[in-house]
Amino acid sequence: MSLGKISYLIWIGGFFLSNKVFLTYKQQIQRMKDKNVLISDDGFAKEILNSISYYNIMNGYKDIFETYIDKEEEIEKFTSKVPLEQLHQVYIIDNAINNLLFKYIIYIENTLKTKISYNVSMRFGDKQENYLDFTKYVSASPLDRKQVINKVLDELSKNKNNYSVKHYKDNHSFTPSWIATKALYFGTTLNWYKVLPAMIKEEICKEYFKFSLIKDKEEQKELTLVILNLLHEYRNNIAHGSRTFLSNVSCELSKDLLLKAVTQDVLTEEEFLNGFGKKDLFAVIISIALLINDPTLFEQYLVDLSTITLKYQNLDLKISPKGNIYQTLNLPEHFVEKITALYNMKFTK
């Protein structure tokens, strides 16, 4: 095989597969059939390809349904026949979870911006030269305080789309912190939080965990940081179109801290050791719940979580080769009841 030929091939599982080329919808449907996807209605298949895309429906969940390399045909196939309707159903569930989590992570992002802006304004003043004076912050390896504050200033100066930011730039001599945060990405806001002085961090964490069982200031700070990092990582995955469940993230919740923060009816050590609550979907669901201190919003969160699985309550209903919806999503079967217990722990004293 020549080097020129190899440059147009993809190495998978010890075997070269032909590189991807453009295919018409008709050709894509045939390729799906070749890969062991059962298609009973070509019109339905074309609609999925036209709206969701071949890549999202075929590659997004292949490890859930299991594949192998057919060396003779030089393509990756599903190990068993998979109805297109089943792939589509998993996509719909995943998309629903994406939308739900994104909505509440955005809420947590806004709470962080609100807490930062309030506390830096109270401590440093509301003018930019005061609350964005980098000497008032603390570098937190690998972050340099000056670089973080310069990034805040850069995003603030370049933002031209937010009405409030534009209004203050055009009509006022400075932009207060509670307006400035509207110009920032979550990652920049999170880095701003990381270089805050300890006393401000403690105040923010105290607010986040005022209804929690965890009271130690250092433990509150440690858990807050890991939760925010986890939610930021999941938010980025969602924003870039990645699937939510079985997502590849690096941030992990600490078993000891998490179990200190919640009661046994929310999460046990055995459940954590069995894979629930570390960096999986349930970890994200718990993390959001821990940082919601508005009981009305929390009640809506419970309603939204319940809606996700409402259609699939029958435990014998197989969603994928992994099993029912809970097994497919790697969620405890009574996860909504567990988050309800967290609600009760926080708000029904």
N, C-alpha and C positions, 0 to 999 in steps of 0.2 A: 504493500500500500504506500503510495507516494506521500510526501509531506504536504504537497498541495491538496491532496484528497483529504487528509486528516484535518486540515484547517477548516473543513466544512462539515466535520462530524462532531458528535457529542459523546463523551465517554460516560457510560452509566453501567454500574455493576460489573465492571470488567469487560464491557463490550461497547463497541462504537455504534451509535444510532445515527441515522441520517439527520442532519440539521433541519430546523423548522423552515417550511416554505409556505407561501400563501396558498390557501385552499378556499374554493367557493363553498357556500353553505352545503351544496349537494355533496361535495367532496368531503367536507367535515363530517356530515352525517354518515357517509360510508366509512370514514376513518373510525368513528365511534363504534360502528357495528363491528369493524375489524378488531377493535380492542375489547370485545365481549360486552358491549352495552346493548341491551335489548331495547329496540325502538319499534313501537307498534304504530306510531303516527308520525310520519315525516314532517307534517305541518307543525305539530307541537314541537318537534325537535328543532326545526328552523326558527321558530319563535324564541326558544331558549337561546340559541346561538346568536340570534339577532339582538337580544336584549341583555343577556348575561355574559356571553362569549364562551367560546370553546375552552379556552385556558381555565377560566374560573370554574366551570362545571366539571371539567375532566381532571385537571391537575390539582385543584384545591383540596380534594378529599381522597386522593388515590391511596394514601397510606391507611385510611380508615377502612377502605374496601379491599386493600391488598392487591398488589400487582406483581408481575414477573416479566422478564425480558424474553420475548420470542426471538431467538437468534436467527431462525430461518427467515422470518418475515421482517426482522430488524425493527420491531416496534415493541413498546411496553403495553402489556395487556392486563386487564383485570383477571385475577386468578379464577374467579367464578363469574357467571353471567350476572350482570347488574342491570336491573330495569332503569331506564332513564328517569322515570318518575321518582325512584328512590334517591338518586343523585340530586334531583331537583328539590326533593323534600328536605334533604340535609342542608342544601344551600339556603332554602327559605328560612329554616330554623336558625342557621348561623347568621343570616342577614338580620333577622329579628333581634337576636342577641346583640349583634353589633350596634344596632340603632339604640337599643335600650341602654347598654353600657356607655356608649358615647354620650348620650344625653346626661347621664348622671356624673360621668367624669368631667364633663364641661361644667357642671354645677360645682364640683369639688374644686376645679381650677378657679372658678370665680370666687369661691369662699377664700381660697388662698390669697388671691389678689386683694380681696377686701381686707383681710387680716393684716397683710403686709402694709398696705397703704395707710390703714388706720394707725398702726403702731409706729411706723417710721415718721408719719406726720406728727404724732403726739410727742415723739422723742426728739425729732430733728427739725420740725417745722414743715410748712407746706410749700415752701419755695424750692425749686429744683436745685439751686446751688447749695441748699442745706441738706435735703433728704437724699440727694445723689452725690454727696461728697464722699468719695471712696475711702477717705481716711477714717470715716466713722464705721466702716465695716471690717470684717475679719476674714482673711484668706482661709479657705478650707480645701486642703489638698484633694485633688489637683487643681482646684479653682483659685485663680488670683483675683483678689477683690477689685482691683482697678480694671481688669479685663471684663469682669462681670458687669460692673457699673457702666463701663464704656459701651457694652453690648446693649444695655438698657437704653442708654442715650441714643445709640445708633438706631434702634428700632423705633424709638419715639420720634426721632427726627425724620425718618423715612416713611412713617405711616401717613398715608394720604386718603385712606378710605373711611376711617372711623369719624363719624360726624362730630362727636364730642371732642376728640383730639384736635380735629381741624378747627373747630369753633374756638378753642382756647388759644391755639396758635395764632389765629387771625384777629382775635379780639381781646386777648389778655397778655400781660407781660410775662407770665409764666404758666406752666401746666402743673397743677397739683397732682399729688401721687395717685389719688383715686381716679383721675382721668388718665394719667400716664400708663397705668396698668392695662388699660383697654387696648393699648398699642402693642402689647407684648405677647409673644408666644408662650405656651405653657413651659417649655424648656427653659426659656430665659427667666420667667417668673420663679421657677423652681431653683435655678442657680442663684437668683437674688435672695431667696429664702436661705440657701445654704451659707451665704456669707454674712447673714445678719448676726449682730452681737448676741451672745448667749441669752441675755435678759429678754430680748424681743422674741427669740425662738421659744423660750419658756412660756411666755405669755400666749403665743399663738397655739402651742401644744396644749396648754392648760385649757384653752377654749375648745379645741377639738375633742379633748378627752374628759370634759366636765361631767359627762354621764357614764363614763367608762369605769371599770373596776381597777384600772391601772392608774396609780396616783404618783408614783415616783417621777420626778422631773426628768431625770436622765433617760429613764425607760420610755417616758412619753415622747421625748425628742427622738430617740432611736426608732421607735415604732412609727412615728409620724413620717420620718424621712424615708423609711423603706416602703411605706404605703404610697407615698407620693411618687417615689421612683417607679413602683410597680404600675400605678395608674397611668403615669406618663408613658411608660413603655407600651402598655396596652392601647392607650389612645393613639399613639403613633402607628401601631399595627393596624388599627381600625381605619385610621385616616388614609393609609396607603393601600387599603383594600385587602389586607390579610385577614384570614379567618380568625375568629375569636377563640373557639375552643381548641384545645391541643396546640395552642399558639406557642411558638418558640421564644420564650423570654428568659432573661438572665437573672432578674431580681427575684429574691425569695423572702417570704415572711419568716420571721424567727418563731420557732415553735414555742419557746418559753415565754416570749413577750405576748404572742397572740393568745396563748392559753391563760395568761394573766389578765388579759383585757376582756375576755368573754367567759360566760358560764358554760358548764358541761353540756347543757342542752343545746348550745350553739355549736360547740366543737369539742371533741374529746381528744386526748393524746393518741388513742388508738386510731381514730379517724385521720388525724394528721399524718401519722406514720403510714397509713394506708393510701396516702396520696391526695388527701383533701386539705386545701387551705394553704399550701406551700407557695406555688406559683401557677396554679391552675385557674380555671374559670371560677371555682368556688372562692379562691383567695381574693379575686377581684370583687366578687359579689360581697364578701364579708368586709373588705377594705372600704368599699363605698359606704356600706351600712355603718361602719364605725365612725366615719367622718360626717354623716348626716345628723345634725342636731335639731332639725326642724321636724317635729312630729307629723305635721300634715304632709310634708314632702315624703317622709319615710313611709307613711301609709300608702301614698301613690306608688312608691317604689315596690312595695309588697304586691300591690295590684298588678303592676307591670310584670313582675317576676312570675306571678301566678298565671298570667295570660300566655307566657311562653310555652308552658307545658300543658295547658288546659286541654288541648286537642289530643294529647298523647298520654293521658292518664293511665290507660290500660298497660300494665307492666308486661303483658305478653305481646304487645305490639312491637315488632322488630323494626327499628329505624335503619340499622346498618348491621354489618357482620358483628359489631361489638355488642349488639343487643338493643334494648329499649332506649328511650330518649335519655334516661339518666346514665346508663352505661355508655352510650355514644358520646355524651357531653362530659363524662366523668364528674357527675354531680351526685351528692347523696340523694336518695329517693325522697327524703322529706326536707329538702333544702329550704323550701319556702317556710316551713314550720320552724326551721332553725333560725332563719333571719327574723321571723316573727318573735321568737324567743329573745333575740337581740333587741328588737323594738321594746318588748316588755321590760327587759333589763334596764333600758335607758329611760323610759318614759312612764312606767307604771310602778312607782315606788309605793 
